[in-house]
Amino acid sequence: MFGLGWPEVAIILIVALLIFGPKKIPELGSSLGKTLRGFKEEVNNPSDEDE
Protein backbone atom coordinates (compact mmCIF):
# COMPACT_ATOMS: atom_id res chain seq x y z
CA MET A 1 0.00 0.00 0.00
CA PHE A 2 2.01 2.97 -1.33
CA GLY A 3 5.19 1.47 0.10
CA LEU A 4 3.96 1.92 3.68
CA GLY A 5 4.25 -0.78 6.28
CA TRP A 6 1.87 -1.42 9.16
CA PRO A 7 3.86 0.69 11.65
CA GLU A 8 3.64 3.75 9.39
CA VAL A 9 -0.08 3.23 8.79
CA ALA A 10 -0.66 2.92 12.54
CA ILE A 11 1.21 6.17 13.20
CA ILE A 12 -0.81 7.98 10.52
CA LEU A 13 -4.08 6.70 12.02
CA ILE A 14 -3.05 7.77 15.52
CA VAL A 15 -2.10 11.25 14.31
CA ALA A 16 -5.40 11.56 12.40
CA LEU A 17 -7.27 10.50 15.53
CA LEU A 18 -5.46 13.11 17.60
CA ILE A 19 -6.04 15.88 15.05
CA PHE A 20 -9.67 15.22 14.11
CA GLY A 21 -11.00 13.39 17.16
CA PRO A 22 -12.98 10.17 17.28
CA LYS A 23 -16.31 11.79 16.37
CA LYS A 24 -15.05 13.43 13.18
CA ILE A 25 -13.26 10.37 11.68
CA PRO A 26 -16.46 8.58 10.45
CA GLU A 27 -17.68 11.80 8.82
CA LEU A 28 -14.37 12.23 7.02
CA GLY A 29 -14.43 8.60 5.86
CA SER A 30 -17.96 8.96 4.55
CA SER A 31 -17.22 12.14 2.62
CA LEU A 32 -14.01 10.66 1.22
CA GLY A 33 -15.92 7.57 0.06
CA LYS A 34 -18.58 9.70 -1.65
CA THR A 35 -15.91 11.78 -3.35
CA LEU A 36 -14.00 8.74 -4.60
CA ARG A 37 -17.22 7.08 -5.77
CA GLY A 38 -18.19 10.18 -7.76
CA PHE A 39 -14.71 10.46 -9.24
CA LYS A 40 -14.74 6.77 -10.26
CA GLU A 41 -18.17 7.14 -11.90
CA GLU A 42 -17.00 10.21 -13.82
CA VAL A 43 -13.87 8.41 -15.03
CA ASN A 44 -15.87 5.38 -16.18
CA ASN A 45 -18.71 7.41 -17.75
CA PRO A 46 -17.45 10.85 -18.75
CA SER A 47 -20.14 13.44 -19.32
CA ASP A 48 -20.50 15.39 -22.55
CA GLU A 49 -19.92 18.80 -20.94
CA ASP A 50 -16.64 19.28 -22.83
CA GLU A 51 -18.28 19.27 -26.25
PyMOL Python script that loads the backbone (N, CA, C, O; Angstrom):
from pymol import cmd

cmd.read_pdbstr("""\
ATOM      1  N   MET A   1       0.843  -1.177   0.000  1.00  0.00           N
ATOM      2  CA  MET A   1       0.000   0.000   0.000  1.00  0.00           C
ATOM      3  C   MET A   1       0.887   1.239   0.000  1.00  0.00           C
ATOM      4  O   MET A   1       1.281   1.709   1.067  1.00  0.00           O
ATOM      5  N   PHE A   2       1.201   1.762  -1.144  1.00  0.00           N
ATOM      6  CA  PHE A   2       2.014   2.968  -1.334  1.00  0.00           C
ATOM      7  C   PHE A   2       3.385   2.851  -0.681  1.00  0.00           C
ATOM      8  O   PHE A   2       3.989   3.868  -0.343  1.00  0.00           O
ATOM      9  N   GLY A   3       3.881   1.648  -0.499  1.00  0.00           N
ATOM     10  CA  GLY A   3       5.194   1.467   0.102  1.00  0.00           C
ATOM     11  C   GLY A   3       5.209   1.698   1.604  1.00  0.00           C
ATOM     12  O   GLY A   3       6.278   1.862   2.192  1.00  0.00           O
ATOM     13  N   LEU A   4       4.038   1.715   2.234  1.00  0.00           N
ATOM     14  CA  LEU A   4       3.962   1.921   3.675  1.00  0.00           C
ATOM     15  C   LEU A   4       3.759   0.582   4.370  1.00  0.00           C
ATOM     16  O   LEU A   4       3.000  -0.267   3.903  1.00  0.00           O
ATOM     17  N   GLY A   5       4.436   0.411   5.469  1.00  0.00           N
ATOM     18  CA  GLY A   5       4.247  -0.781   6.284  1.00  0.00           C
ATOM     19  C   GLY A   5       3.200  -0.518   7.350  1.00  0.00           C
ATOM     20  O   GLY A   5       2.703   0.600   7.483  1.00  0.00           O
ATOM     21  N   TRP A   6       2.865  -1.559   8.111  1.00  0.00           N
ATOM     22  CA  TRP A   6       1.867  -1.422   9.160  1.00  0.00           C
ATOM     23  C   TRP A   6       2.252  -0.418  10.242  1.00  0.00           C
ATOM     24  O   TRP A   6       1.375   0.289  10.736  1.00  0.00           O
ATOM     25  N   PRO A   7       3.528  -0.322  10.634  1.00  0.00           N
ATOM     26  CA  PRO A   7       3.860   0.693  11.653  1.00  0.00           C
ATOM     27  C   PRO A   7       3.589   2.122  11.181  1.00  0.00           C
ATOM     28  O   PRO A   7       3.112   2.954  11.954  1.00  0.00           O
ATOM     29  N   GLU A   8       3.892   2.404   9.917  1.00  0.00           N
ATOM     30  CA  GLU A   8       3.644   3.746   9.391  1.00  0.00           C
ATOM     31  C   GLU A   8       2.153   4.045   9.306  1.00  0.00           C
ATOM     32  O   GLU A   8       1.717   5.151   9.627  1.00  0.00           O
ATOM     33  N   VAL A   9       1.368   3.051   8.870  1.00  0.00           N
ATOM     34  CA  VAL A   9      -0.081   3.234   8.786  1.00  0.00           C
ATOM     35  C   VAL A   9      -0.660   3.477  10.175  1.00  0.00           C
ATOM     36  O   VAL A   9      -1.535   4.328  10.339  1.00  0.00           O
ATOM     37  N   ALA A  10      -0.186   2.744  11.167  1.00  0.00           N
ATOM     38  CA  ALA A  10      -0.662   2.917  12.542  1.00  0.00           C
ATOM     39  C   ALA A  10      -0.345   4.323  13.053  1.00  0.00           C
ATOM     40  O   ALA A  10      -1.181   4.946  13.707  1.00  0.00           O
ATOM     41  N   ILE A  11       0.831   4.816  12.764  1.00  0.00           N
ATOM     42  CA  ILE A  11       1.213   6.169  13.197  1.00  0.00           C
ATOM     43  C   ILE A  11       0.334   7.208  12.526  1.00  0.00           C
ATOM     44  O   ILE A  11      -0.093   8.162  13.177  1.00  0.00           O
ATOM     45  N   ILE A  12       0.055   7.046  11.238  1.00  0.00           N
ATOM     46  CA  ILE A  12      -0.808   7.981  10.518  1.00  0.00           C
ATOM     47  C   ILE A  12      -2.211   7.971  11.110  1.00  0.00           C
ATOM     48  O   ILE A  12      -2.816   9.030  11.276  1.00  0.00           O
ATOM     49  N   LEU A  13      -2.741   6.786  11.431  1.00  0.00           N
ATOM     50  CA  LEU A  13      -4.077   6.696  12.023  1.00  0.00           C
ATOM     51  C   LEU A  13      -4.131   7.347  13.401  1.00  0.00           C
ATOM     52  O   LEU A  13      -5.110   8.013  13.738  1.00  0.00           O
ATOM     53  N   ILE A  14      -3.089   7.157  14.192  1.00  0.00           N
ATOM     54  CA  ILE A  14      -3.049   7.773  15.521  1.00  0.00           C
ATOM     55  C   ILE A  14      -2.996   9.291  15.413  1.00  0.00           C
ATOM     56  O   ILE A  14      -3.687   9.991  16.152  1.00  0.00           O
ATOM     57  N   VAL A  15      -2.183   9.799  14.500  1.00  0.00           N
ATOM     58  CA  VAL A  15      -2.099  11.253  14.308  1.00  0.00           C
ATOM     59  C   VAL A  15      -3.434  11.800  13.819  1.00  0.00           C
ATOM     60  O   VAL A  15      -3.871  12.853  14.284  1.00  0.00           O
ATOM     61  N   ALA A  16      -4.092  11.105  12.887  1.00  0.00           N
ATOM     62  CA  ALA A  16      -5.397  11.560  12.401  1.00  0.00           C
ATOM     63  C   ALA A  16      -6.409  11.560  13.538  1.00  0.00           C
ATOM     64  O   ALA A  16      -7.231  12.471  13.633  1.00  0.00           O
ATOM     65  N   LEU A  17      -6.359  10.560  14.392  1.00  0.00           N
ATOM     66  CA  LEU A  17      -7.274  10.497  15.532  1.00  0.00           C
ATOM     67  C   LEU A  17      -7.027  11.652  16.494  1.00  0.00           C
ATOM     68  O   LEU A  17      -7.974  12.226  17.032  1.00  0.00           O
ATOM     69  N   LEU A  18      -5.773  11.993  16.711  1.00  0.00           N
ATOM     70  CA  LEU A  18      -5.455  13.110  17.598  1.00  0.00           C
ATOM     71  C   LEU A  18      -5.873  14.454  17.001  1.00  0.00           C
ATOM     72  O   LEU A  18      -6.327  15.339  17.725  1.00  0.00           O
ATOM     73  N   ILE A  19      -5.721  14.608  15.691  1.00  0.00           N
ATOM     74  CA  ILE A  19      -6.039  15.879  15.045  1.00  0.00           C
ATOM     75  C   ILE A  19      -7.548  16.077  14.923  1.00  0.00           C
ATOM     76  O   ILE A  19      -8.065  17.135  15.280  1.00  0.00           O
ATOM     77  N   PHE A  20      -8.256  15.063  14.420  1.00  0.00           N
ATOM     78  CA  PHE A  20      -9.668  15.225  14.112  1.00  0.00           C
ATOM     79  C   PHE A  20     -10.593  14.770  15.227  1.00  0.00           C
ATOM     80  O   PHE A  20     -11.732  15.232  15.297  1.00  0.00           O
ATOM     81  N   GLY A  21     -10.150  13.896  16.085  1.00  0.00           N
ATOM     82  CA  GLY A  21     -10.997  13.390  17.158  1.00  0.00           C
ATOM     83  C   GLY A  21     -11.820  12.201  16.699  1.00  0.00           C
ATOM     84  O   GLY A  21     -12.042  12.017  15.502  1.00  0.00           O
ATOM     85  N   PRO A  22     -12.270  11.400  17.639  1.00  0.00           N
ATOM     86  CA  PRO A  22     -12.981  10.173  17.281  1.00  0.00           C
ATOM     87  C   PRO A  22     -14.358  10.410  16.661  1.00  0.00           C
ATOM     88  O   PRO A  22     -14.851   9.549  15.932  1.00  0.00           O
ATOM     89  N   LYS A  23     -14.981  11.538  16.928  1.00  0.00           N
ATOM     90  CA  LYS A  23     -16.311  11.793  16.370  1.00  0.00           C
ATOM     91  C   LYS A  23     -16.250  12.258  14.922  1.00  0.00           C
ATOM     92  O   LYS A  23     -17.204  12.057  14.171  1.00  0.00           O
ATOM     93  N   LYS A  24     -15.166  12.862  14.526  1.00  0.00           N
ATOM     94  CA  LYS A  24     -15.054  13.426  13.179  1.00  0.00           C
ATOM     95  C   LYS A  24     -14.554  12.400  12.159  1.00  0.00           C
ATOM     96  O   LYS A  24     -14.807  12.559  10.964  1.00  0.00           O
ATOM     97  N   ILE A  25     -13.855  11.362  12.596  1.00  0.00           N
ATOM     98  CA  ILE A  25     -13.264  10.373  11.683  1.00  0.00           C
ATOM     99  C   ILE A  25     -14.325   9.693  10.803  1.00  0.00           C
ATOM    100  O   ILE A  25     -14.111   9.605   9.594  1.00  0.00           O
ATOM    101  N   PRO A  26     -15.461   9.205  11.341  1.00  0.00           N
ATOM    102  CA  PRO A  26     -16.458   8.584  10.451  1.00  0.00           C
ATOM    103  C   PRO A  26     -17.023   9.550   9.407  1.00  0.00           C
ATOM    104  O   PRO A  26     -17.299   9.149   8.277  1.00  0.00           O
ATOM    105  N   GLU A  27     -17.193  10.812   9.780  1.00  0.00           N
ATOM    106  CA  GLU A  27     -17.678  11.804   8.817  1.00  0.00           C
ATOM    107  C   GLU A  27     -16.672  11.998   7.687  1.00  0.00           C
ATOM    108  O   GLU A  27     -17.047  12.091   6.518  1.00  0.00           O
ATOM    109  N   LEU A  28     -15.405  12.058   8.043  1.00  0.00           N
ATOM    110  CA  LEU A  28     -14.368  12.232   7.023  1.00  0.00           C
ATOM    111  C   LEU A  28     -14.316  11.020   6.098  1.00  0.00           C
ATOM    112  O   LEU A  28     -14.172  11.167   4.884  1.00  0.00           O
ATOM    113  N   GLY A  29     -14.434   9.822   6.672  1.00  0.00           N
ATOM    114  CA  GLY A  29     -14.427   8.601   5.863  1.00  0.00           C
ATOM    115  C   GLY A  29     -15.602   8.555   4.910  1.00  0.00           C
ATOM    116  O   GLY A  29     -15.455   8.159   3.754  1.00  0.00           O
ATOM    117  N   SER A  30     -16.760   8.956   5.386  1.00  0.00           N
ATOM    118  CA  SER A  30     -17.959   8.957   4.553  1.00  0.00           C
ATOM    119  C   SER A  30     -17.816   9.939   3.397  1.00  0.00           C
ATOM    120  O   SER A  30     -18.117   9.599   2.253  1.00  0.00           O
ATOM    121  N   SER A  31     -17.363  11.145   3.685  1.00  0.00           N
ATOM    122  CA  SER A  31     -17.222  12.141   2.619  1.00  0.00           C
ATOM    123  C   SER A  31     -16.124  11.745   1.633  1.00  0.00           C
ATOM    124  O   SER A  31     -16.248  11.998   0.435  1.00  0.00           O
ATOM    125  N   LEU A  32     -15.061  11.130   2.126  1.00  0.00           N
ATOM    126  CA  LEU A  32     -14.006  10.657   1.224  1.00  0.00           C
ATOM    127  C   LEU A  32     -14.538   9.553   0.312  1.00  0.00           C
ATOM    128  O   LEU A  32     -14.235   9.532  -0.881  1.00  0.00           O
ATOM    129  N   GLY A  33     -15.326   8.642   0.867  1.00  0.00           N
ATOM    130  CA  GLY A  33     -15.919   7.574   0.064  1.00  0.00           C
ATOM    131  C   GLY A  33     -16.839   8.109  -1.019  1.00  0.00           C
ATOM    132  O   GLY A  33     -16.799   7.645  -2.158  1.00  0.00           O
ATOM    133  N   LYS A  34     -17.672   9.091  -0.664  1.00  0.00           N
ATOM    134  CA  LYS A  34     -18.578   9.698  -1.649  1.00  0.00           C
ATOM    135  C   LYS A  34     -17.793  10.399  -2.749  1.00  0.00           C
ATOM    136  O   LYS A  34     -18.152  10.321  -3.923  1.00  0.00           O
ATOM    137  N   THR A  35     -16.727  11.079  -2.368  1.00  0.00           N
ATOM    138  CA  THR A  35     -15.906  11.783  -3.350  1.00  0.00           C
ATOM    139  C   THR A  35     -15.236  10.809  -4.300  1.00  0.00           C
ATOM    140  O   THR A  35     -15.234  11.022  -5.512  1.00  0.00           O
ATOM    141  N   LEU A  36     -14.664   9.734  -3.753  1.00  0.00           N
ATOM    142  CA  LEU A  36     -13.998   8.742  -4.600  1.00  0.00           C
ATOM    143  C   LEU A  36     -14.996   8.015  -5.493  1.00  0.00           C
ATOM    144  O   LEU A  36     -14.687   7.710  -6.645  1.00  0.00           O
ATOM    145  N   ARG A  37     -16.182   7.735  -4.977  1.00  0.00           N
ATOM    146  CA  ARG A  37     -17.225   7.077  -5.768  1.00  0.00           C
ATOM    147  C   ARG A  37     -17.635   7.967  -6.942  1.00  0.00           C
ATOM    148  O   ARG A  37     -17.773   7.483  -8.066  1.00  0.00           O
ATOM    149  N   GLY A  38     -17.831   9.256  -6.692  1.00  0.00           N
ATOM    150  CA  GLY A  38     -18.189  10.184  -7.757  1.00  0.00           C
ATOM    151  C   GLY A  38     -17.085  10.317  -8.788  1.00  0.00           C
ATOM    152  O   GLY A  38     -17.351  10.379  -9.988  1.00  0.00           O
ATOM    153  N   PHE A  39     -15.845  10.360  -8.319  1.00  0.00           N
ATOM    154  CA  PHE A  39     -14.712  10.458  -9.242  1.00  0.00           C
ATOM    155  C   PHE A  39     -14.626   9.210 -10.110  1.00  0.00           C
ATOM    156  O   PHE A  39     -14.386   9.312 -11.313  1.00  0.00           O
ATOM    157  N   LYS A  40     -14.818   8.034  -9.519  1.00  0.00           N
ATOM    158  CA  LYS A  40     -14.745   6.772 -10.257  1.00  0.00           C
ATOM    159  C   LYS A  40     -15.852   6.700 -11.303  1.00  0.00           C
ATOM    160  O   LYS A  40     -15.611   6.263 -12.428  1.00  0.00           O
ATOM    161  N   GLU A  41     -17.073   7.129 -10.943  1.00  0.00           N
ATOM    162  CA  GLU A  41     -18.173   7.141 -11.904  1.00  0.00           C
ATOM    163  C   GLU A  41     -17.877   8.089 -13.065  1.00  0.00           C
ATOM    164  O   GLU A  41     -18.177   7.773 -14.217  1.00  0.00           O
ATOM    165  N   GLU A  42     -17.303   9.223 -12.772  1.00  0.00           N
ATOM    166  CA  GLU A  42     -17.004  10.206 -13.822  1.00  0.00           C
ATOM    167  C   GLU A  42     -15.894   9.699 -14.745  1.00  0.00           C
ATOM    168  O   GLU A  42     -15.911   9.984 -15.942  1.00  0.00           O
ATOM    169  N   VAL A  43     -14.943   8.961 -14.209  1.00  0.00           N
ATOM    170  CA  VAL A  43     -13.872   8.407 -15.035  1.00  0.00           C
ATOM    171  C   VAL A  43     -14.432   7.306 -15.947  1.00  0.00           C
ATOM    172  O   VAL A  43     -14.073   7.220 -17.122  1.00  0.00           O
ATOM    173  N   ASN A  44     -15.310   6.471 -15.394  1.00  0.00           N
ATOM    174  CA  ASN A  44     -15.872   5.378 -16.182  1.00  0.00           C
ATOM    175  C   ASN A  44     -16.906   5.850 -17.203  1.00  0.00           C
ATOM    176  O   ASN A  44     -17.010   5.272 -18.285  1.00  0.00           O
ATOM    177  N   ASN A  45     -17.669   6.891 -16.871  1.00  0.00           N
ATOM    178  CA  ASN A  45     -18.713   7.409 -17.754  1.00  0.00           C
ATOM    179  C   ASN A  45     -18.577   8.922 -17.866  1.00  0.00           C
ATOM    180  O   ASN A  45     -19.329   9.655 -17.223  1.00  0.00           O
ATOM    181  N   PRO A  46     -17.634   9.401 -18.667  1.00  0.00           N
ATOM    182  CA  PRO A  46     -17.449  10.854 -18.748  1.00  0.00           C
ATOM    183  C   PRO A  46     -18.677  11.535 -19.342  1.00  0.00           C
ATOM    184  O   PRO A  46     -19.319  11.012 -20.253  1.00  0.00           O
ATOM    185  N   SER A  47     -18.982  12.694 -18.814  1.00  0.00           N
ATOM    186  CA  SER A  47     -20.135  13.445 -19.316  1.00  0.00           C
ATOM    187  C   SER A  47     -19.747  14.190 -20.588  1.00  0.00           C
ATOM    188  O   SER A  47     -18.568  14.303 -20.921  1.00  0.00           O
ATOM    189  N   ASP A  48     -20.730  14.683 -21.274  1.00  0.00           N
ATOM    190  CA  ASP A  48     -20.503  15.390 -22.548  1.00  0.00           C
ATOM    191  C   ASP A  48     -20.405  16.891 -22.354  1.00  0.00           C
ATOM    192  O   ASP A  48     -20.705  17.638 -23.285  1.00  0.00           O
ATOM    193  N   GLU A  49     -20.004  17.359 -21.201  1.00  0.00           N
ATOM    194  CA  GLU A  49     -19.919  18.795 -20.943  1.00  0.00           C
ATOM    195  C   GLU A  49     -18.795  19.463 -21.719  1.00  0.00           C
ATOM    196  O   GLU A  49     -18.846  20.670 -21.955  1.00  0.00           O
ATOM    197  N   ASP A  50     -17.779  18.702 -22.121  1.00  0.00           N
ATOM    198  CA  ASP A  50     -16.639  19.285 -22.832  1.00  0.00           C
ATOM    199  C   ASP A  50     -16.994  19.674 -24.249  1.00  0.00           C
ATOM    200  O   ASP A  50     -16.377  20.578 -24.812  1.00  0.00           O
ATOM    201  N   GLU A  51     -17.961  19.022 -24.833  1.00  0.00           N
ATOM    202  CA  GLU A  51     -18.278  19.268 -26.251  1.00  0.00           C
ATOM    203  C   GLU A  51     -19.353  20.284 -26.424  1.00  0.00           C
ATOM    204  O   GLU A  51     -19.730  20.598 -27.553  1.00  0.00           O
TER     205      GLU A  51
END
""", "prot")
cmd.dss("prot")
cmd.show_as("cartoon", "prot")
cmd.util.cbc("prot")
cmd.orient("prot")
